[in-house]
Amino acid sequence: MSSKKLRNVMVAGRRTSMRLEPAFWDALEEIAEREGLTVSALCTRLAERVEALDTNSLSSAVRVYVMEYFRAATPGREEVLCEMAVAAE
C-alpha cells in the first residue's frame, strides 16, 4: 500500500491527478496560502516550468519546488538555489 495520496488539481483549466506524500500536500497548501494563491494556481505556475526542471512529471516538480521553497526560506541562506523558490513572481 502506497503512502502517497492521489488528488485532482486544476492545472491551466484542466483536471490533473497528482500522487504526493501527505507532507508534500500539506507543504504545497502552506506555500499557496503564504503566496496568496490557490493550490491550483500554484500548480499551474509550476506546470509552466516543468521543462526547466528537466522532468516531465508535475509531481516531481512539486517535490523539488517544495524543498527549494523552504530551503530558501531558511534563516541564514545567502542565496536562492532554485529559480522557482519564489512563487509569486
Jmol script that loads the backbone (N, CA, C; Angstrom):
load data "model"
ATOM      1  N   MET A   1       0.842  -1.183   0.000  1.00  0.00           N
ATOM      2  CA  MET A   1       0.000   0.000   0.000  1.00  0.00           C
ATOM      3  C   MET A   1       0.887   1.246   0.000  1.00  0.00           C
ATOM      4  N   SER A   2       0.602   2.168  -0.888  1.00  0.00           N
ATOM      5  CA  SER A   2       1.384   3.396  -1.016  1.00  0.00           C
ATOM      6  C   SER A   2       0.953   4.425   0.022  1.00  0.00           C
ATOM      7  N   SER A   3       1.944   5.160   0.529  1.00  0.00           N
ATOM      8  CA  SER A   3       1.615   6.235   1.467  1.00  0.00           C
ATOM      9  C   SER A   3       1.337   7.540   0.726  1.00  0.00           C
ATOM     10  N   LYS A   4       1.393   7.491  -0.598  1.00  0.00           N
ATOM     11  CA  LYS A   4       1.116   8.675  -1.398  1.00  0.00           C
ATOM     12  C   LYS A   4      -0.387   8.825  -1.572  1.00  0.00           C
ATOM     13  N   LYS A   5      -0.811  10.071  -1.591  1.00  0.00           N
ATOM     14  CA  LYS A   5      -2.237  10.380  -1.707  1.00  0.00           C
ATOM     15  C   LYS A   5      -2.508  10.971  -3.090  1.00  0.00           C
ATOM     16  N   LEU A   6      -3.467  10.401  -3.802  1.00  0.00           N
ATOM     17  CA  LEU A   6      -3.842  10.883  -5.125  1.00  0.00           C
ATOM     18  C   LEU A   6      -4.903  11.961  -4.975  1.00  0.00           C
ATOM     19  N   ARG A   7      -4.653  13.098  -5.601  1.00  0.00           N
ATOM     20  CA  ARG A   7      -5.631  14.194  -5.604  1.00  0.00           C
ATOM     21  C   ARG A   7      -5.741  14.756  -7.012  1.00  0.00           C
ATOM     22  N   ASN A   8      -6.897  15.312  -7.282  1.00  0.00           N
ATOM     23  CA  ASN A   8      -7.109  16.019  -8.539  1.00  0.00           C
ATOM     24  C   ASN A   8      -6.883  17.503  -8.308  1.00  0.00           C
ATOM     25  N   VAL A   9      -6.180  18.127  -9.243  1.00  0.00           N
ATOM     26  CA  VAL A   9      -5.883  19.553  -9.184  1.00  0.00           C
ATOM     27  C   VAL A   9      -6.169  20.135 -10.559  1.00  0.00           C
ATOM     28  N   MET A  10      -6.728  21.323 -10.581  1.00  0.00           N
ATOM     29  CA  MET A  10      -6.923  22.016 -11.849  1.00  0.00           C
ATOM     30  C   MET A  10      -5.618  22.709 -12.220  1.00  0.00           C
ATOM     31  N   VAL A  11      -5.102  22.380 -13.393  1.00  0.00           N
ATOM     32  CA  VAL A  11      -3.869  22.980 -13.893  1.00  0.00           C
ATOM     33  C   VAL A  11      -4.182  23.549 -15.264  1.00  0.00           C
ATOM     34  N   ALA A  12      -4.058  24.860 -15.375  1.00  0.00           N
ATOM     35  CA  ALA A  12      -4.360  25.554 -16.629  1.00  0.00           C
ATOM     36  C   ALA A  12      -5.764  25.200 -17.125  1.00  0.00           C
ATOM     37  N   GLY A  13      -6.712  25.117 -16.182  1.00  0.00           N
ATOM     38  CA  GLY A  13      -8.094  24.860 -16.546  1.00  0.00           C
ATOM     39  C   GLY A  13      -8.432  23.407 -16.822  1.00  0.00           C
ATOM     40  N   ARG A  14      -7.468  22.514 -16.644  1.00  0.00           N
ATOM     41  CA  ARG A  14      -7.711  21.086 -16.895  1.00  0.00           C
ATOM     42  C   ARG A  14      -7.458  20.291 -15.631  1.00  0.00           C
ATOM     43  N   ARG A  15      -8.292  19.306 -15.394  1.00  0.00           N
ATOM     44  CA  ARG A  15      -8.122  18.457 -14.216  1.00  0.00           C
ATOM     45  C   ARG A  15      -6.932  17.531 -14.417  1.00  0.00           C
ATOM     46  N   THR A  16      -6.050  17.519 -13.439  1.00  0.00           N
ATOM     47  CA  THR A  16      -4.854  16.691 -13.462  1.00  0.00           C
ATOM     48  C   THR A  16      -4.757  15.945 -12.145  1.00  0.00           C
ATOM     49  N   SER A  17      -4.360  14.703 -12.193  1.00  0.00           N
ATOM     50  CA  SER A  17      -4.162  13.924 -10.981  1.00  0.00           C
ATOM     51  C   SER A  17      -2.688  13.930 -10.612  1.00  0.00           C
ATOM     52  N   MET A  18      -2.436  14.114  -9.319  1.00  0.00           N
ATOM     53  CA  MET A  18      -1.062  14.040  -8.804  1.00  0.00           C
ATOM     54  C   MET A  18      -1.060  13.146  -7.579  1.00  0.00           C
ATOM     55  N   ARG A  19      -0.013  12.365  -7.459  1.00  0.00           N
ATOM     56  CA  ARG A  19       0.158  11.494  -6.304  1.00  0.00           C
ATOM     57  C   ARG A  19       1.378  11.990  -5.535  1.00  0.00           C
ATOM     58  N   LEU A  20       1.121  12.511  -4.317  1.00  0.00           N
ATOM     59  CA  LEU A  20       2.177  13.031  -3.452  1.00  0.00           C
ATOM     60  C   LEU A  20       1.996  12.483  -2.039  1.00  0.00           C
ATOM     61  N   GLU A  21       3.080  12.438  -1.302  1.00  0.00           N
ATOM     62  CA  GLU A  21       3.021  12.079   0.101  1.00  0.00           C
ATOM     63  C   GLU A  21       2.257  13.174   0.850  1.00  0.00           C
ATOM     64  N   PRO A  22       1.553  12.814   1.938  1.00  0.00           N
ATOM     65  CA  PRO A  22       0.774  13.810   2.680  1.00  0.00           C
ATOM     66  C   PRO A  22       1.591  15.034   3.105  1.00  0.00           C
ATOM     67  N   ALA A  23       2.835  14.854   3.471  1.00  0.00           N
ATOM     68  CA  ALA A  23       3.669  16.000   3.884  1.00  0.00           C
ATOM     69  C   ALA A  23       3.848  16.987   2.742  1.00  0.00           C
ATOM     70  N   PHE A  24       3.956  16.495   1.510  1.00  0.00           N
ATOM     71  CA  PHE A  24       4.090  17.399   0.370  1.00  0.00           C
ATOM     72  C   PHE A  24       2.782  18.110   0.071  1.00  0.00           C
ATOM     73  N   TRP A  25       1.644  17.430   0.220  1.00  0.00           N
ATOM     74  CA  TRP A  25       0.363  18.112   0.046  1.00  0.00           C
ATOM     75  C   TRP A  25       0.216  19.224   1.077  1.00  0.00           C
ATOM     76  N   ASP A  26       0.565  18.917   2.331  1.00  0.00           N
ATOM     77  CA  ASP A  26       0.481  19.924   3.397  1.00  0.00           C
ATOM     78  C   ASP A  26       1.374  21.116   3.089  1.00  0.00           C
ATOM     79  N   ALA A  27       2.604  20.840   2.658  1.00  0.00           N
ATOM     80  CA  ALA A  27       3.554  21.908   2.345  1.00  0.00           C
ATOM     81  C   ALA A  27       3.073  22.741   1.157  1.00  0.00           C
ATOM     82  N   LEU A  28       2.537  22.080   0.137  1.00  0.00           N
ATOM     83  CA  LEU A  28       2.040  22.794  -1.036  1.00  0.00           C
ATOM     84  C   LEU A  28       0.892  23.725  -0.647  1.00  0.00           C
ATOM     85  N   GLU A  29      -0.003  23.255   0.209  1.00  0.00           N
ATOM     86  CA  GLU A  29      -1.108  24.087   0.680  1.00  0.00           C
ATOM     87  C   GLU A  29      -0.589  25.272   1.503  1.00  0.00           C
ATOM     88  N   GLU A  30       0.419  25.039   2.328  1.00  0.00           N
ATOM     89  CA  GLU A  30       1.002  26.122   3.121  1.00  0.00           C
ATOM     90  C   GLU A  30       1.667  27.170   2.235  1.00  0.00           C
ATOM     91  N   ILE A  31       2.405  26.723   1.235  1.00  0.00           N
ATOM     92  CA  ILE A  31       3.061  27.657   0.323  1.00  0.00           C
ATOM     93  C   ILE A  31       2.018  28.481  -0.429  1.00  0.00           C
ATOM     94  N   ALA A  32       0.999  27.823  -0.941  1.00  0.00           N
ATOM     95  CA  ALA A  32      -0.057  28.540  -1.674  1.00  0.00           C
ATOM     96  C   ALA A  32      -0.674  29.615  -0.785  1.00  0.00           C
ATOM     97  N   GLU A  33      -0.944  29.268   0.468  1.00  0.00           N
ATOM     98  CA  GLU A  33      -1.523  30.241   1.393  1.00  0.00           C
ATOM     99  C   GLU A  33      -0.560  31.409   1.631  1.00  0.00           C
ATOM    100  N   ARG A  34       0.716  31.094   1.865  1.00  0.00           N
ATOM    101  CA  ARG A  34       1.715  32.147   2.090  1.00  0.00           C
ATOM    102  C   ARG A  34       1.826  33.094   0.901  1.00  0.00           C
ATOM    103  N   GLU A  35       1.675  32.540  -0.303  1.00  0.00           N
ATOM    104  CA  GLU A  35       1.847  33.325  -1.530  1.00  0.00           C
ATOM    105  C   GLU A  35       0.546  33.932  -2.031  1.00  0.00           C
ATOM    106  N   GLY A  36      -0.549  33.694  -1.317  1.00  0.00           N
ATOM    107  CA  GLY A  36      -1.836  34.252  -1.717  1.00  0.00           C
ATOM    108  C   GLY A  36      -2.397  33.625  -2.972  1.00  0.00           C
ATOM    109  N   LEU A  37      -2.141  32.328  -3.150  1.00  0.00           N
ATOM    110  CA  LEU A  37      -2.591  31.600  -4.326  1.00  0.00           C
ATOM    111  C   LEU A  37      -3.425  30.404  -3.903  1.00  0.00           C
ATOM    112  N   THR A  38      -4.177  29.877  -4.835  1.00  0.00           N
ATOM    113  CA  THR A  38      -4.796  28.578  -4.610  1.00  0.00           C
ATOM    114  C   THR A  38      -3.768  27.513  -4.978  1.00  0.00           C
ATOM    115  N   VAL A  39      -3.995  26.298  -4.507  1.00  0.00           N
ATOM    116  CA  VAL A  39      -3.103  25.198  -4.886  1.00  0.00           C
ATOM    117  C   VAL A  39      -3.134  25.024  -6.409  1.00  0.00           C
ATOM    118  N   SER A  40      -4.298  25.170  -7.008  1.00  0.00           N
ATOM    119  CA  SER A  40      -4.406  25.037  -8.467  1.00  0.00           C
ATOM    120  C   SER A  40      -3.595  26.107  -9.191  1.00  0.00           C
ATOM    121  N   ALA A  41      -3.659  27.345  -8.725  1.00  0.00           N
ATOM    122  CA  ALA A  41      -2.893  28.417  -9.364  1.00  0.00           C
ATOM    123  C   ALA A  41      -1.396  28.169  -9.220  1.00  0.00           C
ATOM    124  N   LEU A  42      -0.978  27.716  -8.052  1.00  0.00           N
ATOM    125  CA  LEU A  42       0.433  27.418  -7.836  1.00  0.00           C
ATOM    126  C   LEU A  42       0.880  26.260  -8.722  1.00  0.00           C
ATOM    127  N   CYS A  43       0.064  25.219  -8.821  1.00  0.00           N
ATOM    128  CA  CYS A  43       0.412  24.084  -9.676  1.00  0.00           C
ATOM    129  C   CYS A  43       0.441  24.479 -11.149  1.00  0.00           C
ATOM    130  N   THR A  44      -0.424  25.405 -11.544  1.00  0.00           N
ATOM    131  CA  THR A  44      -0.388  25.893 -12.928  1.00  0.00           C
ATOM    132  C   THR A  44       0.943  26.581 -13.206  1.00  0.00           C
ATOM    133  N   ARG A  45       1.404  27.412 -12.263  1.00  0.00           N
ATOM    134  CA  ARG A  45       2.708  28.071 -12.421  1.00  0.00           C
ATOM    135  C   ARG A  45       3.824  27.050 -12.490  1.00  0.00           C
ATOM    136  N   LEU A  46       3.753  26.037 -11.659  1.00  0.00           N
ATOM    137  CA  LEU A  46       4.790  25.007 -11.670  1.00  0.00           C
ATOM    138  C   LEU A  46       4.758  24.205 -12.963  1.00  0.00           C
ATOM    139  N   ALA A  47       3.569  23.902 -13.446  1.00  0.00           N
ATOM    140  CA  ALA A  47       3.447  23.145 -14.690  1.00  0.00           C
ATOM    141  C   ALA A  47       4.088  23.887 -15.855  1.00  0.00           C
ATOM    142  N   GLU A  48       4.013  25.216 -15.836  1.00  0.00           N
ATOM    143  CA  GLU A  48       4.628  26.024 -16.891  1.00  0.00           C
ATOM    144  C   GLU A  48       6.148  25.923 -16.854  1.00  0.00           C
ATOM    145  N   ARG A  49       6.691  25.517 -15.713  1.00  0.00           N
ATOM    146  CA  ARG A  49       8.143  25.457 -15.543  1.00  0.00           C
ATOM    147  C   ARG A  49       8.687  24.042 -15.441  1.00  0.00           C
ATOM    148  N   VAL A  50       7.862  23.050 -15.651  1.00  0.00           N
ATOM    149  CA  VAL A  50       8.298  21.657 -15.511  1.00  0.00           C
ATOM    150  C   VAL A  50       9.504  21.372 -16.394  1.00  0.00           C
ATOM    151  N   GLU A  51       9.500  21.861 -17.603  1.00  0.00           N
ATOM    152  CA  GLU A  51      10.615  21.605 -18.510  1.00  0.00           C
ATOM    153  C   GLU A  51      11.920  22.189 -17.982  1.00  0.00           C
ATOM    154  N   ALA A  52      11.857  23.297 -17.271  1.00  0.00           N
ATOM    155  CA  ALA A  52      13.060  23.914 -16.721  1.00  0.00           C
ATOM    156  C   ALA A  52      13.714  23.034 -15.656  1.00  0.00           C
ATOM    157  N   LEU A  53      12.948  22.128 -15.081  1.00  0.00           N
ATOM    158  CA  LEU A  53      13.488  21.226 -14.056  1.00  0.00           C
ATOM    159  C   LEU A  53      13.977  19.912 -14.646  1.00  0.00           C
ATOM    160  N   ASP A  54      13.978  19.799 -15.965  1.00  0.00           N
ATOM    161  CA  ASP A  54      14.391  18.573 -16.642  1.00  0.00           C
ATOM    162  C   ASP A  54      13.582  17.365 -16.181  1.00  0.00           C
ATOM    163  N   THR A  55      12.307  17.559 -16.064  1.00  0.00           N
ATOM    164  CA  THR A  55      11.412  16.465 -15.689  1.00  0.00           C
ATOM    165  C   THR A  55      10.128  16.608 -16.489  1.00  0.00           C
ATOM    166  N   ASN A  56       9.440  15.521 -16.679  1.00  0.00           N
ATOM    167  CA  ASN A  56       8.137  15.610 -17.339  1.00  0.00           C
ATOM    168  C   ASN A  56       7.029  15.285 -16.348  1.00  0.00           C
ATOM    169  N   SER A  57       7.364  15.263 -15.077  1.00  0.00           N
ATOM    170  CA  SER A  57       6.418  14.907 -14.036  1.00  0.00           C
ATOM    171  C   SER A  57       6.101  16.102 -13.156  1.00  0.00           C
ATOM    172  N   LEU A  58       4.842  16.492 -13.130  1.00  0.00           N
ATOM    173  CA  LEU A  58       4.430  17.588 -12.266  1.00  0.00           C
ATOM    174  C   LEU A  58       4.637  17.219 -10.801  1.00  0.00           C
ATOM    175  N   SER A  59       4.381  15.970 -10.448  1.00  0.00           N
ATOM    176  CA  SER A  59       4.589  15.538  -9.062  1.00  0.00           C
ATOM    177  C   SER A  59       6.045  15.719  -8.648  1.00  0.00           C
ATOM    178  N   SER A  60       6.961  15.347  -9.515  1.00  0.00           N
ATOM    179  CA  SER A  60       8.381  15.537  -9.211  1.00  0.00           C
ATOM    180  C   SER A  60       8.722  17.012  -9.101  1.00  0.00           C
ATOM    181  N   ALA A  61       8.169  17.818  -9.991  1.00  0.00           N
ATOM    182  CA  ALA A  61       8.422  19.262  -9.952  1.00  0.00           C
ATOM    183  C   ALA A  61       7.907  19.860  -8.650  1.00  0.00           C
ATOM    184  N   VAL A  62       6.754  19.385  -8.178  1.00  0.00           N
ATOM    185  CA  VAL A  62       6.206  19.882  -6.915  1.00  0.00           C
ATOM    186  C   VAL A  62       7.135  19.524  -5.764  1.00  0.00           C
ATOM    187  N   ARG A  63       7.634  18.307  -5.741  1.00  0.00           N
ATOM    188  CA  ARG A  63       8.538  17.908  -4.659  1.00  0.00           C
ATOM    189  C   ARG A  63       9.795  18.773  -4.632  1.00  0.00           C
ATOM    190  N   VAL A  64      10.383  19.004  -5.793  1.00  0.00           N
ATOM    191  CA  VAL A  64      11.589  19.840  -5.880  1.00  0.00           C
ATOM    192  C   VAL A  64      11.256  21.267  -5.449  1.00  0.00           C
ATOM    193  N   TYR A  65      10.145  21.783  -5.928  1.00  0.00           N
ATOM    194  CA  TYR A  65       9.738  23.138  -5.595  1.00  0.00           C
ATOM    195  C   TYR A  65       9.546  23.317  -4.086  1.00  0.00           C
ATOM    196  N   VAL A  66       8.829  22.393  -3.459  1.00  0.00           N
ATOM    197  CA  VAL A  66       8.576  22.480  -2.023  1.00  0.00           C
ATOM    198  C   VAL A  66       9.890  22.492  -1.256  1.00  0.00           C
ATOM    199  N   MET A  67      10.796  21.606  -1.611  1.00  0.00           N
ATOM    200  CA  MET A  67      12.093  21.545  -0.938  1.00  0.00           C
ATOM    201  C   MET A  67      12.852  22.861  -1.106  1.00  0.00           C
ATOM    202  N   GLU A  68      12.917  23.369  -2.322  1.00  0.00           N
ATOM    203  CA  GLU A  68      13.657  24.597  -2.587  1.00  0.00           C
ATOM    204  C   GLU A  68      12.981  25.815  -1.962  1.00  0.00           C
ATOM    205  N   TYR A  69      11.667  25.821  -1.921  1.00  0.00           N
ATOM    206  CA  TYR A  69      10.944  26.940  -1.311  1.00  0.00           C
ATOM    207  C   TYR A  69      11.322  27.065   0.160  1.00  0.00           C
ATOM    208  N   PHE A  70      11.239  25.961   0.874  1.00  0.00           N
ATOM    209  CA  PHE A  70      11.539  26.013   2.300  1.00  0.00           C
ATOM    210  C   PHE A  70      13.034  26.136   2.560  1.00  0.00           C
ATOM    211  N   ARG A  71      13.856  25.603   1.675  1.00  0.00           N
ATOM    212  CA  ARG A  71      15.305  25.796   1.806  1.00  0.00           C
ATOM    213  C   ARG A  71      15.638  27.287   1.677  1.00  0.00           C
ATOM    214  N   ALA A  72      15.014  27.953   0.711  1.00  0.00           N
ATOM    215  CA  ALA A  72      15.256  29.388   0.503  1.00  0.00           C
ATOM    216  C   ALA A  72      14.723  30.212   1.672  1.00  0.00           C
ATOM    217  N   ALA A  73      13.699  29.710   2.348  1.00  0.00           N
ATOM    218  CA  ALA A  73      13.104  30.442   3.467  1.00  0.00           C
ATOM    219  C   ALA A  73      13.848  30.218   4.784  1.00  0.00           C
ATOM    220  N   THR A  74      14.820  29.325   4.765  1.00  0.00           N
ATOM    221  CA  THR A  74      15.571  29.018   5.981  1.00  0.00           C
ATOM    222  C   THR A  74      16.455  30.203   6.352  1.00  0.00           C
ATOM    223  N   PRO A  75      16.381  30.666   7.589  1.00  0.00           N
ATOM    224  CA  PRO A  75      17.223  31.799   8.015  1.00  0.00           C
ATOM    225  C   PRO A  75      18.700  31.497   7.782  1.00  0.00           C
ATOM    226  N   GLY A  76      19.403  32.532   7.323  1.00  0.00           N
ATOM    227  CA  GLY A  76      20.837  32.394   7.098  1.00  0.00           C
ATOM    228  C   GLY A  76      21.213  31.974   5.701  1.00  0.00           C
ATOM    229  N   ARG A  77      20.225  31.691   4.864  1.00  0.00           N
ATOM    230  CA  ARG A  77      20.530  31.315   3.481  1.00  0.00           C
ATOM    231  C   ARG A  77      20.942  32.571   2.731  1.00  0.00           C
ATOM    232  N   GLU A  78      22.104  32.554   2.153  1.00  0.00           N
ATOM    233  CA  GLU A  78      22.638  33.718   1.446  1.00  0.00           C
ATOM    234  C   GLU A  78      22.201  33.772  -0.014  1.00  0.00           C
ATOM    235  N   GLU A  79      21.847  32.640  -0.558  1.00  0.00           N
ATOM    236  CA  GLU A  79      21.482  32.618  -1.970  1.00  0.00           C
ATOM    237  C   GLU A  79      20.313  31.687  -2.195  1.00  0.00           C
ATOM    238  N   VAL A  80      19.585  31.942  -3.244  1.00  0.00           N
ATOM    239  CA  VAL A  80      18.497  31.067  -3.647  1.00  0.00           C
ATOM    240  C   VAL A  80      19.078  30.075  -4.633  1.00  0.00           C
ATOM    241  N   LEU A  81      18.868  28.802  -4.378  1.00  0.00           N
ATOM    242  CA  LEU A  81      19.466  27.770  -5.207  1.00  0.00           C
ATOM    243  C   LEU A  81      18.595  27.349  -6.380  1.00  0.00           C
ATOM    244  N   CYS A  82      17.362  27.821  -6.399  1.00  0.00           N
ATOM    245  CA  CYS A  82      16.433  27.409  -7.443  1.00  0.00           C
ATOM    246  C   CYS A  82      15.634  28.620  -7.901  1.00  0.00           C
ATOM    247  N   GLU A  83      15.532  28.796  -9.202  1.00  0.00           N
ATOM    248  CA  GLU A  83      14.788  29.948  -9.730  1.00  0.00           C
ATOM    249  C   GLU A  83      13.331  29.929  -9.286  1.00  0.00           C
ATOM    250  N   MET A  84      12.804  28.778  -8.967  1.00  0.00           N
ATOM    251  CA  MET A  84      11.395  28.656  -8.613  1.00  0.00           C
ATOM    252  C   MET A  84      11.145  28.907  -7.135  1.00  0.00           C
ATOM    253  N   ALA A  85      12.126  29.359  -6.392  1.00  0.00           N
ATOM    254  CA  ALA A  85      11.993  29.493  -4.944  1.00  0.00           C
ATOM    255  C   ALA A  85      10.919  30.492  -4.514  1.00  0.00           C
ATOM    256  N   VAL A  86      10.576  31.425  -5.370  1.00  0.00           N
ATOM    257  CA  VAL A  86       9.546  32.403  -5.025  1.00  0.00           C
ATOM    258  C   VAL A  86       8.384  32.200  -5.985  1.00  0.00           C
ATOM    259  N   ALA A  87       7.231  31.849  -5.418  1.00  0.00           N
ATOM    260  CA  ALA A  87       6.089  31.506  -6.253  1.00  0.00           C
ATOM    261  C   ALA A  87       5.426  32.721  -6.878  1.00  0.00           C
ATOM    262  N   ALA A  88       5.399  33.822  -6.184  1.00  0.00           N
ATOM    263  CA  ALA A  88       4.637  34.981  -6.639  1.00  0.00           C
ATOM    264  C   ALA A  88       5.513  35.950  -7.423  1.00  0.00           C
ATOM    265  N   GLU A  89       6.134  35.442  -8.474  1.00  0.00           N
ATOM    266  CA  GLU A  89       6.986  36.299  -9.316  1.00  0.00           C
ATOM    267  C   GLU A  89       6.128  37.192 -10.171  1.00  0.00           C
TER     268      GLU A  89
END
end "model"
wireframe off; spacefill off
backbone 0.3
color backbone group
